[in-house]
Amino acid sequence: MSRPTRAALLALAALAVPLAPAPSAAVSGDAAGTARPLPAVSPTPQHIARVGPDVPLAPRVELVVGAGTDAAASREVVDALRAHGVRQVDTRSRASGDARLTVLVGPAARPDMARALRGTDVPRSAEGYALRAAHRTVALGGTDAAGQFYAAKTLRGLLTRGAVAGAEVSDHPSMPLRGSIEGFYGPPWTESERLDQMDFLGDTKANTYVYAPKDDPYHREKWREPYPSAKLDELGTLVDRAIANHVRFTFAVSPGGSICYSDAADVKALSAKLQSLYDLGVRSFSLPLDDISYTKWNCAGDQAAYGAPGQRAAAKAQVGLLNAVQKDFIGTHDGARPLQMVPTEYGDLKESPYKKTLREELDKGVEVMWTGTDVVPVEITNSQAEQAGKLFGRKVFVWDNYPCNDFGRSAGRLLLAPYDKRDPGLSDHLSGIVSNPMNQEGASKPAQFTMNDFSWNDRGYDRARSGRQAAAYLAGGDPRVARAVETFVDLNHVAPTFHEANWQPQSPVLSARLDTFWKTYATDPEAALRTLRPVVRDLEEVPGVLREGLPDRQFLHDADRWLDATGLWGGALSHGIAALTALDEGDEAGAARERERMNALARQAGELTVDPAEHHQRGTIKLADPFLGDFVAGVNGRVPEGS
C-alpha cells in the first residue's frame, strides 16, 4: 500500500495557515521585524515563536548525526528535505562550517546541538524536543529518540517553498499515552489498514496502538490457543511498522469470558500467549476484562478460592491475575512497560465493592482504562476525571469510544466531527487518551487527528483550528481539496452517542445556511437563491474533487458510498433551487419538472446501502439522511406537482 500520509503532511506547510495563539502555545512576532506568520504545526506545540527570517534551503544540505541519533528521525528529515527540492543530503558526524544549510539531529544534550539551539528551552519530559531554525542552521534536539522523531515531524510542518520557517519550538506531550485502540465489534481491520494506521499515528505524534479487535477469536474466545504462524508473521510486520513510527504496539488479550482465575494452567497459557508477542518485539500489554459477567464463575475452582460470585469476589480474582502478570511477566521481561487493564466496571463514577478492591489491592503500576461516565460519554470534565482517579486509586487511561460506529444508532453514518466536550486540563488527571475508531480505518482519520491534537496539548487545543488542520493533512497540499474535505466533514458531522442533541449538532455549517435560506426566501426569494447557489455548487463538486485530488486512497475507499450520496444530494439540491427559481419566474411547468428531478435524486440517495464486506460492518447498512431531506420537503411544499 502507498503511504500518502508522508505527502499529506506537506499540506500543512503549503497552506501556511497562521497559528492562532492558544492558552499554552506561545506565539510571538518575528524577531527580525517581519510580520510573516509561521506555518501551522500539528499537534499544537506547547511553545512556538518566530526568531528570525526564514532559513533558505539549498540544493546540498549537511546532516549532522551522532551515535545517539534516532535512525527514524534521520530518515524523516532526509525525506522531508528531498520532498522540498533538496537534491543531495550529506551525512556527517561533525559540521564542516561551510555548508549553505546544516541540519543537526540527535540528543538535545549533545554539545554541538546545545550550541545550535542557542538557549531554546529543552523540555525535561519524555518525548520532548527543542527545535531552532536560524542563520543557516536547523537544530532538532530530543530528550529521547521519540523526541527526535517528533522534532523531525515538526520540521515538515515548518518547511515552506524553498525555506524553513525561522522559528524556535519547545514542545512535549501533555499526556504520556496517545493514540488508538482497535477495540470495536465487527470484522477487524486488514493488515494494510493497520499498517496505514501506524503511519498515521506516527505522523500525528501519537505513541500508542492497542490491538484489541473484539472479533479476533484468538483475542477472546480462543485466547488460550497460540496464533497460527501466518498470523504471527502478520503481527510481526505490524510491530515492526509501529516501532518505525515510535508507536508502542500494545497487545491485548481478553480472557475474562472463560478464564479460571485459580487454575495455574490458565495463568500459564496466558503467559505463553504474551511471550509469543514479546518475542515479536512487543513491549506493551493489556488485559481487558470488559463486557464480561462478574456475577458467575467460569469454573468450580474459583468458587472454592474466592467464595460466592459477586463484585468483591470478582475483583479479588482479577486483582490476583493482574498482579501476578505485572510481577511475574512484566517485571521479569526487559523493556516491558506497565500492564494495562480494562475493569469490568469501566463506564461510571459509582463507588462499589469492585472498585474499592481494585483501588486498594491492584498493583499501583497497572494502568486502568476508563471510558468516561458512559460507554460513549457526552463529555469528560476535569471533575469527572479527578473523581475517576480517586475511585481507581491512580490517574485513569481513557478509552474514548469516538468515533466508533459499531452500534446501531450511527451505523449508517461516518463520524467525522472534530473532538469536543473534553475539558482543557484533563492532562492533570489522565495518563492518556486512545480513540476507539470506526470500522472504517481511513475514514476515522479526521476525528482521530483532532483527538491526537488534544492529547498532545489539551490546553492549547482549538477545535475549529484542529478541524481545519485535519482537512489540510488529508488534502495533500491542495487548498481546494482541503475545502472539499471540510464540506464533506460538515455533512458527516454527527453525534455518535445516545445523547445526540447534546454533543455534536448535525451538519452545523450547511444546516445554518439552509435555515438562513428559508428565512430570507420568505421575504426576498431572489437574494436567497443567489446566496445558496454557490453553496450547492460546492456540494455537488465534493465527490469529484476528492476522488481526483485526495492522496489518501484508504479514506476514499472507506468514504466511497457516502461520496456517492453527497453527489446525489448535491444534484437534488441543485434541481430544488432550479424549481424554486422557475416558480419565482412564473414557469410552473418548468418548476414541476425540476421538482420531479430533485425527488428522483433524493430517492436514489435514500436507497443507497453499504456492502458490509467492504466496510467491516456486521450487516447491510442503509445510509442516513445527511440533513438535506428538510430542504427537499420545503421545495415540495412550495412547488406543485406537474399534471
DRENVOKE-130267 format. One line per 8 residues: number of its first residue (from 1); their letters; for each residue x, y, z of C-alpha. Coordinates in steps of 0.2 Angstrom, whole numbers. Each point is the difference from the previous one (the first is absolute). Last residue first. Layout:
N
NUM = a = X Y Z; ... $
***
This chain:
643
643 = sgepvrgn = -250 87 -72; 16 6 9; 1 0 19; -1 17 8; 15 9 7; -1 7 17; -1 -15 12; 10 -11 -12 $
635 = vgavfdgl = 14 13 2; -1 0 19; 0 -19 0; 16 -1 -11; 8 13 12; -5 -11 15; 7 -15 -8; 18 8 0 $
627 = fpdalkit = 6 -5 18; 11 -14 -6; -14 -13 -1; 8 -16 6; 8 -13 -11; -8 -17 1; 12 -13 7; 1 -18 -4 $
619 = grqhheap = 6 -10 15; 15 -3 11; 10 14 -7; 18 -1 -5; -2 13 -15; 1 -11 -16; -7 -16 7; -15 11 7 $
611 = dvtlegaq = -5 6 -17; -7 18 4; -17 4 -6; -7 14 -11; -19 1 -1; -2 17 8; 12 8 -12; -10 -7 -15 $
603 = ralanmre = -16 7 8; 9 17 1; 5 -1 -18; -18 -4 -6; -7 14 11; 11 13 -7; -4 -5 -18; -19 0 5 $
595 = reraagae = 2 18 7; 10 6 -16; -15 -6 -11; -12 9 12; 9 16 -1; 1 -1 -19; -19 -2 -1; -3 14 13 $
587 = dgedlatl = 11 13 -9; -5 16 9; 18 6 3; -1 -4 18; -6 -17 -4; 15 -3 -12; 12 6 14; -8 -12 12 $
579 = aaighsla = 1 -14 -11; 18 4 -5; 5 1 19; -8 -17 2; 9 -7 -15; 17 6 8; -5 -8 17; -4 -17 -8 $
571 = ggwlgtad = 17 1 -10; 9 4 17; -10 -14 8; 6 -12 -14; 18 5 1; 0 -1 19; -8 -18 -1; 14 -6 -12 $
563 = lwrdadhl = 13 8 12; -8 -10 14; 2 -16 -10; 18 3 -3; 5 6 18; 10 -15 4; 9 -2 -16; 3 19 -1 $
555 = fqrdplge = 8 0 17; 11 -15 -5; 5 9 -16; 8 14 10; 6 12 -14; -16 10 -2; 0 9 -16; -11 -9 -13 $
547 = rlvgpvee = -12 -10 12; -1 15 11; -4 13 -13; -12 -11 -9; -10 -5 16; 0 18 7; -6 9 -16; -18 -1 3 $
539 = ldrvvprl = 2 7 17; 10 15 -7; -14 3 -12; -13 -1 14; 10 14 10; 2 10 -16; -19 0 -3; -5 4 17 $
531 = trlaaepd = 3 19 0; -8 3 -17; -15 -10 6; -3 10 16; 3 16 -9; -13 -4 -13; -13 -7 13; 0 16 10 $
523 = taytkwft = -12 0 14; -4 -19 4; 16 -5 -9; 10 9 13; -6 -11 14; 1 -15 -11; 18 3 -5; 5 4 18 $
515 = dlraslvp = -5 -17 5; 8 -8 -15; 17 9 4; -2 -5 19; -2 -18 -5; 14 1 -12; 13 6 13; -7 -11 15 $
507 = sqpqwnae = -2 -16 -10; -7 -9 15; 3 8 17; 13 -10 11; -3 -3 18; -16 4 8; -12 -4 -14; 7 -17 -2 $
499 = hftpavhn = -1 -6 17; 0 -19 -5; 17 4 -7; 9 0 -16; -5 18 -4; 1 7 -18; 11 10 -11; 0 -11 -16 $
491 = ldvfteva = -6 14 -11; 12 12 9; 14 -12 -3; -4 0 -19; 0 19 0; 17 0 9; 7 -13 -12; -5 10 -14 $
483 = ravrpdgg = 9 15 7; 15 -10 2; -1 -6 -18; 0 18 -6; 14 5 11; 11 -14 -7; 15 -6 10; -4 -18 3 $
475 = alyaaaqr = -19 3 5; 0 -12 14; 12 10 11; -9 16 -6; -17 -7 6; 7 -5 17; 8 18 1; -17 8 -2 $
467 = gsrardyg = -8 -11 13; 14 4 12; -3 18 -3; -18 -2 4; 3 -10 16; 14 10 7; 11 -10 11; 14 10 10 $
459 = rdnwsfdn = -6 -6 17; -2 -18 -6; 18 -1 -8; 5 -17 -7; -17 -8 6; -10 13 -10; 10 -1 -16; -2 -19 1 $
451 = mtfqapks = -18 2 1; -1 13 -14; 9 -12 -12; -11 -15 6; -15 9 -6; 6 4 -17; 9 -17 -1; -15 -12 3 $
443 = ageqnmpn = -4 -1 -18; 16 -9 -4; -3 -13 14; -19 -4 -4; -6 -10 14; 0 16 9; 14 5 13; 1 -4 19 $
435 = svigslhd = 11 15 4; 13 -1 13; 3 13 14; 14 2 13; 6 -1 17; -15 11 6; -3 12 14; 12 15 -3 $
427 = slgpdrkd = -1 -4 -19; -19 4 1; 5 18 1; -10 6 -15; -17 -9 2; -7 -13 -12; -16 6 -9; 7 -1 -17 $
419 = ypalllrg = 10 -10 -12; -2 5 -19; -15 -7 -9; 3 -15 -12; -12 -13 5; -5 -9 -16; -18 -5 1; -11 -15 -3 $
411 = asrgfdnc = 6 -9 16; -3 15 11; -15 -6 10; 4 -18 -2; 16 -3 8; 17 -3 -8; 3 19 -3; 15 4 10 $
403 = pyndwvfv = 5 18 -2; 2 1 14; -1 -13 14; 13 8 11; 11 -12 9; 7 12 13; 15 -5 11; -4 4 18 $
395 = krgflkga = 11 9 12; 2 -11 16; -11 -7 14; -14 -7 -10; -14 10 8; 12 15 3; 5 1 -18; -18 -1 -6 $
387 = qeaqsnti = -4 15 11; 14 10 -8; -6 -5 -17; -18 5 4; 5 17 7; 12 3 -14; -15 -3 -12; -3 -13 -13 $
379 = evpvvdtg = -15 3 -10; -15 -9 -9; 7 -16 5; 1 -15 -12; 0 -16 11; -6 12 14; 8 11 14; 17 -1 -8 $
371 = twmvevgk = 8 -15 -9; 12 -5 13; 16 -10 -2; 11 -4 15; 19 0 -2; 9 -13 12; 15 7 10; -10 3 16 $
363 = dleerltk = -3 -19 1; -18 -3 3; -5 -2 19; -8 15 6; -7 9 -15; -5 -17 -8; -9 -5 15; -9 16 2 $
355 = kypsekld = -5 -1 -18; -8 -17 2; -8 4 17; -9 15 -9; 2 19 -2; -9 7 -15; 9 10 -13; -5 -9 -15 $
347 = gyetpvmq = 7 -9 -16; 13 -13 4; -8 -12 12; 8 -16 -7; 16 9 2; 11 2 -16; 19 -4 3; 17 7 -4 $
339 = lpragdht = 16 -8 6; 15 11 2; 13 0 -14; 11 -15 -4; 18 6 -4; 8 -16 7; -12 -13 5; -1 -6 19 $
331 = gifdkqva = -11 14 7; -12 -1 -14; -2 -19 1; 1 -5 19; -5 17 8; -12 8 -12; -7 -17 -5; -2 -5 18 $
323 = nllgvqak = -8 16 5; -12 -1 -14; -6 -18 4; -2 3 19; -9 17 -4; -12 -9 -11; -4 -13 13; -2 13 14 $
315 = aaarqgpa = -11 11 -12; -11 -14 -4; -2 -4 19; -4 18 4; -13 2 -14; -8 -17 2; 2 -19 -2; 0 -10 16 $
307 = gyaaqdga = 17 -4 8; 17 4 -7; 10 -16 -1; -14 -13 1; -12 10 -12; 15 3 -11; 4 -19 -1; -18 -4 -5 $
299 = cnwktysi = 4 9 -17; -6 14 -11; -7 10 15; -16 10 0; -5 18 5; 15 8 -8; -7 -2 -18; 11 6 -14 $
291 = ddlplsfs = 0 16 -11; 17 6 7; 14 -10 7; 13 8 -11; 18 -7 3; 12 11 -8; 18 -1 -6; 15 11 -5 $
283 = rvgldyls = 17 -6 -5; -4 -9 -17; 16 -5 -9; -6 -16 -9; 6 -10 15; -10 10 12; -15 -5 -11; 3 -19 3 $
275 = qlkaslak = 4 4 18; -18 8 3; -8 -16 -6; 11 -11 11; -4 11 15; -19 -3 -3; 3 -18 -2; 9 -1 16 $
267 = vdaadsyc = -13 10 9; -13 -13 -7; 10 -14 6; 2 7 17; -19 -1 2; -6 12 13; -6 14 -12; -9 -13 -11 $
259 = isggpsva = -1 10 -16; -16 -1 -11; -7 17 -4; 14 9 9; 14 -5 -12; 2 16 -10; 17 2 -8; 7 17 -4 $
251 = ftfrvhna = 17 3 -9; 6 18 1; 10 5 -15; 9 15 7; 2 13 -15; 17 7 -3; -5 0 -19; 13 -13 -4 $
243 = iardvltg = -5 -10 15; -18 0 -6; 6 -7 -17; 10 -14 8; -15 -4 11; -11 -1 -15; 12 -12 -9; 1 -11 15 $
235 = ledlkasp = -19 0 1; -1 -7 -18; 13 -13 4; -9 -5 16; -16 -2 -11; 9 -12 -12; 7 -10 14; -17 -3 8 $
227 = yperwker = -3 10 16; 2 -11 16; -16 -6 8; -5 5 17; -8 16 -6; -12 -10 -11; -16 9 4; 8 17 3 $
219 = hypddkpa = 16 7 -9; 2 -17 -10; -17 2 -7; 3 17 -7; -18 7 0; 3 12 15; 15 8 -8; 13 5 14 $
211 = yvytnakt = 16 5 -7; 4 16 9; 10 13 -10; 9 13 10; 13 14 -3; -10 14 -9; 11 13 -8; -13 3 -14 $
203 = dglfdmqd = 12 -7 -14; 4 -15 10; -18 -4 4; -3 2 -19; 14 -12 -4; -6 -13 12; -18 2 -7; 6 -4 -17 $
195 = lresetwp = 8 -16 6; -17 -4 9; -9 3 -16; 11 -11 -10; -1 -14 12; -19 1 -1; -11 7 14; -10 -11 10 $
187 = pgyfgeis = -18 -6 -5; -13 6 13; 2 6 18; 12 15 4; 16 -1 10; 13 6 -13; 7 12 13; 8 16 -6 $
179 = grlpmsph = 12 13 5; 7 10 15; 9 -6 16; 11 12 10; -12 15 0; 6 18 -2; 12 -5 -14; 16 10 -2 $
171 = dsveagav = 5 16 -9; 13 14 -1; -1 7 -17; 11 14 -8; -4 8 -16; 7 7 -16; -11 -10 -12; 10 -12 -10 $
163 = agrtllgr = 2 5 -18; -2 -3 -19; -19 -1 0; -5 -3 19; 7 -12 12; -6 3 18; -12 -15 0; 13 -12 -6 $
155 = ltkaayfq = 12 6 13; -14 -4 13; 1 -18 -5; 19 0 2; -2 7 17; -12 -14 4; 13 -13 -5; 13 8 11 $
147 = gaadtggl = -12 0 14; -3 -19 -3; 18 -3 1; 2 9 17; 1 18 7; 0 5 -18; 10 13 -10; -4 6 -17 $
139 = avtrhaar = 12 14 -5; -2 10 -17; 15 10 -5; 2 13 -14; -2 15 12; -16 -6 9; -11 -15 2; -2 -6 18 $
131 = laygeasr = -8 -16 7; -2 -7 17; -7 -17 4; -10 -10 13; -5 -18 -1; 3 -2 19; 0 16 10; 15 11 3 $
123 = pvdtgrla = -5 13 -13; 14 9 -9; -2 18 0; 8 9 -15; 16 7 7; 10 0 -16; -6 -16 -7; 15 -1 -11 $
115 = ramdpraa = 12 0 15; -10 -14 9; 0 -10 -16; 19 2 -1; 2 -6 18; -13 -15 -1; -13 3 14; -14 2 -13 $
107 = pgvlvtlr = 3 -18 -6; 1 -1 -19; -3 9 -16; 10 14 -7; -4 9 -16; 13 10 -9; -5 12 -15; 12 9 -11 $
99 = adgsarsr = 14 -11 6; 17 8 4; 1 -5 19; 4 -18 -3; -12 -6 13; 5 -16 9; -6 -18 -2; -5 2 -18 $
91 = tdvqrvgh = -14 -5 -11; -1 9 -17; -17 4 -6; -1 3 -19; -14 6 -11; -10 11 12; -16 3 -9; -13 1 13 $
83 = arladvve = -4 -19 0; 19 -3 2; 0 10 16; -15 -9 8; 7 -17 -5; 17 4 7; -8 6 17; -11 -15 1 $
75 = rsaaadtg = 15 -12 -3; 10 9 14; -15 -1 12; -2 -19 -4; 19 -3 4; -1 9 17; 17 9 2; 9 -5 16 $
67 = agvvlevr = 16 -6 -9; 1 16 -10; -9 10 -14; 4 16 -10; -10 1 -16; 9 12 -12; -12 6 -14; 3 2 -19 $
59 = palpvdpg = -13 8 -11; -2 13 13; -15 5 11; -2 18 6; -2 3 19; -15 11 3; 3 17 8; 2 0 19 $
51 = vraihqpt = -6 -7 17; -18 -4 -3; -8 -8 14; -7 -18 4; -4 -6 18; -11 -15 6; -1 -5 -18; -17 -3 -8 $
43 = psvaplpr = -1 -17 -8; 2 6 -13; 11 14 -6; -8 15 -9; 12 10 -11; 8 15 9; -8 17 -4; 11 13 -9 $
35 = atgaadgs = 0 16 10; 19 5 -3; 10 9 13; 14 -12 2; -7 -7 16; -15 -5 -10; -16 0 11; -4 -11 14 $
27 = vaaspapa = -10 -16 3; -2 -9 17; -10 -16 -1; -7 -2 18; -16 10 -2; 0 0 -19; 6 14 -12; -6 -3 -17 $
19 = lpvalaal = 12 -9 -12; -1 8 -17; -4 -13 -14; 14 -2 -11; -10 -11 -12; 16 -7 -7; 8 -4 17; -15 -10 6 $
11 = allaartp = -3 -8 -16; 17 -7 0; -6 -12 13; -11 -8 -14; 16 -6 -9; 5 -11 14; -18 -5 4; -2 -7 -18 $
3 = rsm = 10 -16 4; -4 -11 -14; -6 -18 4 $
***
